[in-house]
């Protein structure tokens, strides 16, 4: 249960038999202290054997309401590591399996796609890619926070280099939060890319998997690229790659640590110099491209 646009990536793909929306009105009482749990919610939850909640719930309000609704067993697990805890977020989540007595050994996430995902991804590319023999580079210049984004001018320089030196076709990935930076790139590189705009996550994953290379910031899409096995270059600045870096067999994280990095959300929100991101140059990325892909 969660946000359906995210959960589509697991439905029927070895992970989840079914999914449901978390943002439904009848679930609102679960978040209210001393809530009166309606009968409809009791009917929905009372037959569940186990609920694992990854909702931030330090006061245990939701846990108490779930138990009041008749759930037989409830485990609450904070979605983020504690402040100052030096643990990768993947390892943080895997620790939850210890509570269940579930053995685990592989710490690299994998996304498995259905045939229909692959076919829809291929159709998207076949309709837009001029020459299927050319190198395909997927690029996501955005992020959930603009403060985590490498400068647009550097993406422009990288795109122009890739076009000139490798004759690559660029797939520019865009989501709801990326409109501004995409428009900036559109003007500066004169629409010299294929826009992949707000596609369902399984189709986007299939398109990235089909690509020869991925370049992006610290974002969820970068983790998707790593999880489908595409060679990925990711640029980190104010956040700590030891905690938030994507894991994968073909992932390279570019990070230049400064005395002020990594920093807190409030600090980076008010930071105008962004020397941590500026420390990663276009030449750094190009060097890595040359290493990862035959140019």
C-alpha positions, -999 to 999 in steps of 0.1 A, spaced: 0 0 0 14 34 -10 14 58 -39 3 39 -69 25 57 -94 55 43 -74 41 9 -66 34 1 -103 71 -9 -105 65 -39 -81 29 -50 -90 30 -84 -106 68 -82 -109 78 -108 -83 73 -84 -55 36 -77 -48 5 -96 -57 -17 -65 -55 -13 -28 -46 -37 -2 -32 -36 36 -28 -24 51 4 -40 85 -2 -76 74 2 -100 94 23 -111 64 44 -76 60 56 -74 95 72 -85 83 107 -53 63 109 -33 95 112 -55 111 139 -47 109 176 -75 91 197 -93 84 164 -127 69 161 -119 40 137 -149 36 113 -164 2 107 -154 3 70 -117 5 80 -121 -22 106 -136 -45 80 -107 -37 57 -79 -43 82 -91 -68 107 -83 -98 86 -47 -88 80 -21 -111 97 7 -86 96 11 -49 88 46 -34 85 43 4 85 71 25 70 53 57 78 72 82 100 53 77 133 75 86 163 45 90 185 31 56 174 -3 72 166 -8 51 134 4 19 151 -22 23 179 -49 30 153 -40 0 132 -41 -22 163 -75 -7 172 -87 -15 137 -81 -52 145 -48 -59 127 -33 -90 143 3 -79 142 18 -45 135 55 -36 131 65 0 128 98 8 111 111 43 106 116 50 69 149 69 74 180 62 95 183 82 127 202 115 124 239 108 128 235 70 121 262 60 96 242 34 76 232 31 40 195 34 35 193 0 19 210 -16 49 186 3 71 156 -12 54 172 -47 53 175 -46 91 137 -48 91 140 -83 77 160 -92 109 128 -85 129 110 -110 108 137 -136 109 141 -134 71 176 -142 58 191 -119 32 224 -118 14 221 -96 -17 223 -59 -10 219 -47 -46 183 -39 -55 169 -53 -87 139 -43 -108 124 -71 -129 103 -59 -159 73 -76 -175 72 -83 -212 46 -56 -217 69 -30 -200 97 -39 -224 73 -38 -254 59 -4 -245 94 9 -239 106 -4 -273 75 12 -289 84 46 -274 119 43 -287 110 30 -321 86 59 -326 113 85 -318 148 71 -323 161 79 -357 190 55 -359 188 24 -336 226 18 -341 236 50 -324 245 50 -287 216 58 -265 222 80 -234 195 85 -208 199 116 -187 179 129 -158 190 165 -149 164 170 -122 158 157 -87 132 160 -59 152 190 -47 168 216 -70 197 219 -45 208 184 -55 210 192 -92 242 196 -111 242 229 -130 221 230 -162 250 246 -181 271 216 -173 244 192 -186 243 214 -218 281 210 -222 279 173 -216 250 168 -241 269 188 -268 301 168 -262 281 135 -264 265 146 -296 297 157 -312 322 130 -300 300 100 -299 270 109 -321 248 97 -292 211 101 -290 200 118 -258 169 107 -239 161 136 -215 140 123 -186 115 147 -170 91 145 -141 67 169 -125 95 187 -106 118 190 -136 99 214 -159 122 244 -153 155 227 -159 141 209 -190 130 241 -205 164 256 -199 181 227 -216 156 229 -245 166 264 -252 203 259 -249 207 227 -269 179 235 -293 157 205 -287 186 183 -295 172 154 -275 143 130 -271 120 141 -243 108 113 -220 82 131 -200 62 118 -170 59 82 -183 47 54 -160 76 41 -139 77 6 -154 79 19 -190 105 45 -180 125 17 -163 123 -3 -196 136 27 -216 165 32 -192 173 -5 -193 174 -3 -231 199 27 -229 237 22 -232 244 48 -204 226 68 -177 237 101 -162 218 118 -134 218 135 -100 209 121 -65 173 111 -74 150 81 -74 153 78 -112 191 72 -107 183 43 -83 160 29 -110 188 30 -135 211 12 -111 184 -14 -104 178 -23 -140 215 -27 -146 223 2 -169 258 16 -166 251 47 -145 270 79 -136 255 98 -107 265 132 -94 264 139 -57 269 172 -38 251 181 -6 239 146 3 259 117 16 265 89 -10 275 66 18 238 67 29 219 77 -3 241 65 -31 226 40 -56 240 5 -55 248 -15 -86 274 -35 -104 279 -8 -129 274 24 -109 299 52 -105 293 79 -80 311 112 -86 314 131 -53 339 158 -42 337 161 -5 341 196 11 343 205 48 306 217 46 293 186 29 272 166 34 248 191 49 213 192 64 182 200 44 179 235 60 216 243 52 214 233 15 181 251 11 198 283 20 231 276 2 239 296 -29 275 286 -36 270 249 -40 307 243 -42 301 206 -36 283 202 -69 306 226 -87 335 205 -76 323 178 -101 334 191 -135 322 182 -170 356 167 -176 351 144 -146 319 131 -162 334 128 -197 363 109 -183 339 84 -167 319 82 -199 350 72 -217 358 46 -191 323 30 -190 315 32 -227 337 26 -257 340 60 -274 
